[in-house]
Amino acid sequence: MNRRHAIALAAASLAAPIAARAQDAWPNRPVTLLVPFAAGGSNDVVARLLAPVLEARLGQPFVVENRPGGGGSLGMGMVARGRPDGSVFLISSASNHVFHPLVSGDLGYDPREALPAVAMLVDVPNVIAANPAFGVTNVQDLIAKVRATRGGISFASSGVGTSNHLAGELFRLRTGVDLTHVPYRGGGPAINDLIAGTVPIGFMNLPTVAPPASDGRVRIIAVCTAQRVSIRPDLPTVMEQGVPDYAVRSWTGLFAPRGTPAPIVERFTTAVRDALAAPQVASRLVAIGSEPLYMTPAETEAFVRQEFDRWGPVVRAAGITTQG
């Protein structure tokens, strides 16, 4: 072995423990949980609920940052292109992670490859909600009201290509009613306009709608899931109310930039699992309309791929695009 090789080996042997110690020490600075939608939506609510618990468990600040735009693709792209050093993670959903790529086409990257999973967090039911002044209390009321309205009505969603957009378009296709999509930069702005009566109905996530529904500012007329949800068994499904072959459900998960070291991911997923199991977190998630749904990184990645396989043919067959 010559002197140059000996020096290189020595440097490598020193660097490896240093790198390992840096990963073992994670987090050694504040961590950003990036939400690709505006404040007030279901992803934002979950992030802000988990952040203080993770901070207490891991000893560093966890900062929630909202970067809305492009149906969630703006913030998602920022994390996909981010440094894989454990400083930033994506709070992602079915909307921006699966539906938006399918609806909008090529993002310049594949979320399945660019954003490895850390954990699945929660299952999030979609619902149809109405402003009380619109005067509908169930799905058949809604169908009749739309058919009687010249030019149809508008519906709000949290953005183009989101699960809520897809829920509205699928409802239009299954019922034949005239609906016009009004996309917002997240569930928070959408629910504000629904409360104000700017739009008569919205397809939204239950955690976004639950607070104003509890005091009568909006009315939930159906859940979009295949079966009633355990957290609100009083709410009938769209299919129960006469619309066949209709089911849409969302979720929220945690993802990292490609290349994030495995020790960081392993430590984070363990902390997330424990945080979701904490009684104060689990009870609060249920109270706001979400169900804790922890999955390991491998289970989450397999689930996301199944979602692409399931919804790709539906989107293509329905002709749903970003222009819809």
C-alpha positions as CSV (number, residue, x, y, z in Angstrom):
1,M,0.0,0.0,0.0
2,N,1.5,3.4,-1.0
3,R,1.4,6.5,1.2
4,R,-1.5,8.1,-0.7
5,H,-3.7,5.0,-0.3
6,A,-2.8,4.8,3.4
7,I,-3.8,8.5,3.9
8,A,-7.1,8.0,2.1
9,L,-7.9,4.9,4.2
10,A,-7.1,6.8,7.4
11,A,-9.2,9.7,6.4
12,A,-12.1,7.4,5.5
13,S,-11.8,5.6,8.8
14,L,-12.0,8.9,10.7
15,A,-14.9,10.2,8.6
16,A,-17.1,7.2,9.0
17,P,-17.4,7.5,12.8
18,I,-17.9,11.3,12.5
19,A,-20.8,10.7,10.0
20,A,-22.3,8.0,12.2
21,R,-22.1,10.3,15.2
22,A,-23.8,13.1,13.3
23,Q,-26.6,10.7,12.3
24,D,-26.9,9.3,15.8
25,A,-27.1,12.8,17.2
26,W,-30.0,13.7,15.0
27,P,-31.8,16.0,15.5
28,N,-29.0,18.5,16.4
29,R,-30.9,21.5,15.0
30,P,-34.5,22.6,14.3
31,V,-36.5,20.3,12.0
32,T,-39.0,21.6,9.5
33,L,-42.3,19.8,8.8
34,L,-43.3,21.3,5.5
35,V,-47.1,21.3,4.8
36,P,-47.8,21.9,1.0
37,F,-51.1,23.6,1.8
38,A,-52.3,26.7,3.5
39,A,-52.8,26.8,7.3
40,G,-56.0,25.4,8.6
41,G,-56.4,22.3,6.5
42,S,-56.2,18.7,7.7
43,N,-52.5,18.2,6.9
44,D,-51.7,21.4,8.8
45,V,-53.8,20.4,11.8
46,V,-52.0,17.0,12.0
47,A,-48.5,18.6,11.7
48,R,-49.2,21.2,14.4
49,L,-50.6,18.5,16.7
50,L,-47.5,16.3,16.3
51,A,-44.8,19.0,16.3
52,P,-44.8,19.8,20.1
53,V,-44.9,16.1,20.9
54,L,-42.0,15.3,18.6
55,E,-40.1,18.3,20.0
56,A,-40.5,17.0,23.6
57,R,-39.4,13.5,22.6
58,L,-36.4,14.5,20.4
59,G,-35.2,17.6,22.1
60,Q,-35.2,20.0,19.1
61,P,-37.8,22.5,17.8
62,F,-40.1,21.1,15.1
63,V,-41.3,24.0,13.0
64,V,-44.4,23.7,10.8
65,E,-44.0,25.6,7.5
66,N,-46.8,26.1,5.0
67,R,-45.9,26.3,1.3
68,P,-49.2,26.1,-0.6
69,G,-49.6,26.1,-4.4
70,G,-50.1,23.9,-7.4
71,G,-52.4,21.4,-5.5
72,G,-49.6,20.7,-3.1
73,S,-47.0,20.2,-5.8
74,L,-45.0,23.3,-4.9
75,G,-44.2,22.3,-1.4
76,M,-43.8,18.7,-2.3
77,G,-41.2,19.6,-5.0
78,M,-39.3,21.7,-2.5
79,V,-38.8,18.7,-0.2
80,A,-38.1,16.4,-3.1
81,R,-35.3,18.7,-4.1
82,G,-34.3,19.4,-0.5
83,R,-31.1,18.4,1.3
84,P,-31.3,14.8,2.7
85,D,-29.8,15.7,6.0
86,G,-32.8,15.4,8.3
87,S,-33.6,19.1,8.4
88,V,-36.8,19.0,6.4
89,F,-39.6,16.5,6.0
90,L,-42.9,16.5,4.1
91,I,-46.3,16.2,5.6
92,S,-48.0,14.7,2.6
93,S,-51.5,13.5,1.6
94,A,-53.3,11.4,-1.0
95,S,-54.1,14.7,-2.6
96,N,-50.7,16.0,-3.5
97,H,-48.8,12.7,-3.4
98,V,-51.1,10.6,-5.6
99,F,-54.0,12.4,-7.1
100,H,-52.3,15.6,-8.2
101,P,-49.5,13.7,-10.1
102,L,-52.1,11.5,-11.8
103,V,-54.3,14.4,-12.8
104,S,-51.6,16.9,-13.8
105,G,-49.1,14.6,-15.5
106,D,-45.3,14.8,-15.2
107,L,-44.0,16.8,-12.2
108,G,-40.4,16.3,-13.2
109,Y,-40.0,13.6,-10.6
110,D,-41.9,10.5,-9.3
111,P,-43.0,10.9,-5.6
112,R,-42.6,7.2,-5.2
113,E,-38.9,7.5,-5.9
114,A,-38.0,11.0,-4.9
115,L,-39.8,11.0,-1.5
116,P,-39.1,7.8,0.6
117,A,-41.6,7.2,3.4
118,V,-40.9,7.8,7.0
119,A,-44.4,6.8,8.3
120,M,-48.1,6.8,7.7
121,L,-49.8,9.1,10.1
122,V,-53.6,9.2,9.8
123,D,-56.6,8.1,7.8
124,V,-58.6,11.1,6.8
125,P,-62.2,10.8,5.6
126,N,-63.5,13.0,2.8
127,V,-67.0,14.6,3.2
128,I,-69.5,16.7,1.4
129,A,-70.3,19.8,3.3
130,A,-72.8,22.6,2.6
131,N,-73.5,26.1,3.8
132,P,-76.7,25.8,5.9
133,A,-78.3,28.7,3.9
134,F,-78.1,26.5,0.8
135,G,-80.9,24.4,2.2
136,V,-79.8,20.8,1.6
137,T,-79.6,18.2,4.3
138,N,-78.7,15.0,2.3
139,V,-77.3,13.9,-1.0
140,Q,-80.7,13.6,-2.8
141,D,-81.5,17.1,-1.7
142,L,-78.2,18.2,-3.2
143,I,-78.8,16.4,-6.5
144,A,-82.3,17.9,-6.8
145,K,-81.1,21.4,-5.9
146,V,-78.3,21.3,-8.5
147,R,-80.6,20.0,-11.2
148,A,-83.0,22.8,-10.5
149,T,-80.3,25.5,-10.7
150,R,-79.7,26.9,-14.1
151,G,-76.0,26.5,-14.9
152,G,-75.5,24.2,-11.9
153,I,-73.5,25.2,-8.8
154,S,-69.9,25.5,-7.7
155,F,-68.0,23.3,-5.3
156,A,-64.9,24.2,-3.3
157,S,-61.9,22.0,-2.8
158,S,-58.5,22.3,-1.3
159,G,-56.8,22.5,-4.7
160,V,-56.6,21.2,-8.2
161,G,-55.8,17.5,-8.3
162,T,-56.5,17.0,-4.6
163,S,-58.6,14.1,-3.2
164,N,-61.3,16.7,-2.6
165,H,-61.2,17.8,-6.3
166,L,-61.4,14.1,-7.3
167,A,-64.3,13.5,-4.9
168,G,-66.2,16.3,-6.5
169,E,-65.5,15.3,-10.1
170,L,-66.4,11.7,-9.3
171,F,-69.7,12.8,-7.8
172,R,-70.4,14.8,-10.9
173,L,-69.7,11.8,-13.1
174,R,-71.7,9.4,-11.0
175,T,-74.8,11.7,-10.7
176,G,-74.7,13.6,-14.0
177,V,-75.2,17.0,-12.2
178,D,-73.6,20.2,-13.3
179,L,-70.8,21.1,-10.9
180,T,-68.1,23.7,-11.4
181,H,-64.8,23.2,-9.5
182,V,-63.5,26.2,-7.5
183,P,-60.0,25.3,-6.2
184,Y,-58.4,26.9,-3.2
185,R,-54.9,26.9,-1.8
186,G,-55.8,24.5,1.0
187,G,-58.7,23.4,3.1
188,G,-58.4,26.5,5.4
189,P,-59.3,29.1,2.7
190,A,-61.9,26.7,1.2
191,I,-63.8,26.3,4.5
192,N,-63.7,30.0,5.2
193,D,-65.5,30.7,1.9
194,L,-67.9,27.9,2.5
195,I,-68.8,29.4,5.9
196,A,-69.2,32.8,4.3
197,G,-71.5,31.4,1.6
198,T,-69.2,32.3,-1.3
199,V,-69.5,28.7,-2.4
200,P,-72.6,26.6,-1.5
201,I,-70.9,23.2,-1.1
202,G,-67.4,21.8,-0.6
203,F,-65.8,18.4,-0.9
204,M,-63.3,18.6,2.0
205,N,-61.5,16.5,4.6
206,L,-63.4,15.8,7.8
207,P,-60.8,17.4,10.2
208,T,-61.2,20.7,8.2
209,V,-65.0,20.6,8.4
210,A,-65.5,19.2,11.9
211,P,-65.0,22.4,14.0
212,P,-67.4,24.7,12.0
213,A,-69.8,21.8,11.7
214,S,-69.9,21.4,15.5
215,D,-71.4,24.9,15.9
216,G,-73.7,24.9,12.9
217,R,-71.6,27.1,10.5
218,V,-71.5,24.3,7.9
219,R,-73.5,21.1,7.5
220,I,-72.0,17.7,6.7
221,I,-74.4,15.8,4.5
222,A,-72.3,12.7,3.7
223,V,-69.0,11.0,4.1
224,C,-67.3,9.9,0.8
225,T,-65.9,6.7,2.1
226,A,-67.2,3.2,1.2
227,Q,-68.4,2.5,4.7
228,R,-69.3,4.8,7.6
229,V,-66.4,5.9,9.6
230,S,-66.0,4.9,13.3
231,I,-65.2,8.4,14.5
232,R,-68.5,9.7,13.1
233,P,-70.9,6.7,12.7
234,D,-73.8,9.1,12.5
235,L,-72.8,10.3,9.1
236,P,-74.2,8.3,6.2
237,T,-72.1,7.6,3.1
238,V,-72.7,8.9,-0.4
239,M,-73.5,5.4,-1.6
240,E,-76.0,4.9,1.2
241,Q,-77.8,7.9,-0.1
242,G,-78.3,6.5,-3.6
243,V,-75.1,7.2,-5.5
244,P,-73.6,3.8,-6.7
245,D,-69.9,3.0,-7.0
246,Y,-68.7,6.1,-5.2
247,A,-65.9,6.1,-2.6
248,V,-63.0,8.4,-2.0
249,R,-60.7,8.5,1.1
250,S,-57.6,10.5,2.0
251,W,-54.7,10.0,4.3
252,T,-51.7,11.9,5.7
253,G,-48.1,10.6,5.8
254,L,-44.6,11.7,6.5
255,F,-41.9,11.6,3.8
256,A,-38.2,12.5,3.4
257,P,-35.9,13.7,0.6
258,R,-34.3,10.8,-1.2
259,G,-31.0,10.0,0.4
260,T,-31.9,10.8,4.0
261,P,-29.7,8.5,6.1
262,A,-31.4,5.4,7.3
263,P,-30.5,6.0,11.0
264,I,-32.3,9.3,10.9
265,V,-35.4,7.8,9.3
266,E,-35.4,4.9,11.8
267,R,-35.2,7.2,14.8
268,F,-37.9,9.5,13.4
269,T,-40.3,6.7,12.5
270,T,-39.9,5.3,16.1
271,A,-40.6,8.8,17.5
272,V,-43.7,9.2,15.3
273,R,-45.0,5.8,16.2
274,D,-44.7,6.6,19.9
275,A,-46.3,10.1,19.4
276,L,-49.3,8.7,17.6
277,A,-49.8,6.2,20.4
278,A,-49.7,8.9,23.1
279,P,-53.3,9.2,24.5
280,Q,-53.4,13.0,24.2
281,V,-52.5,12.7,20.5
282,A,-54.7,9.8,19.6
283,S,-57.7,11.3,21.3
284,R,-57.2,14.7,19.7
285,L,-56.9,13.2,16.3
286,V,-60.2,11.3,16.7
287,A,-61.8,14.5,18.1
288,I,-60.9,16.5,14.9
289,G,-62.0,13.7,12.6
290,S,-58.9,11.7,11.8
291,E,-57.9,8.2,12.8
292,P,-54.3,7.4,13.8
293,L,-52.9,5.0,11.1
294,Y,-49.2,4.3,11.8
295,M,-47.3,2.3,9.2
296,T,-43.6,1.6,8.9
297,P,-41.6,3.1,6.0
298,A,-41.9,-0.1,4.0
299,E,-45.6,-0.5,4.7
300,T,-46.2,3.1,3.8
301,E,-44.3,2.9,0.5
302,A,-46.2,-0.3,-0.5
303,F,-49.5,1.5,0.4
304,V,-48.6,4.5,-1.8
305,R,-47.8,2.3,-4.8
306,Q,-51.1,0.6,-4.4
307,E,-52.9,4.0,-4.4
308,F,-51.2,4.9,-7.7
309,D,-52.3,1.5,-9.1
310,R,-55.8,1.9,-7.9
311,W,-56.5,5.5,-8.9
312,G,-54.6,5.8,-12.2
313,P,-57.2,3.9,-14.2
314,V,-60.0,5.8,-12.5
315,V,-58.5,9.2,-13.4
316,R,-57.8,8.2,-17.0
317,A,-61.3,6.6,-17.5
318,A,-63.0,9.7,-16.1
319,G,-60.9,12.1,-18.0
320,I,-60.1,14.2,-14.9
321,T,-57.4,16.7,-15.6
322,T,-56.0,19.9,-14.1
323,Q,-58.4,21.7,-16.5
324,G,-61.4,20.2,-14.8
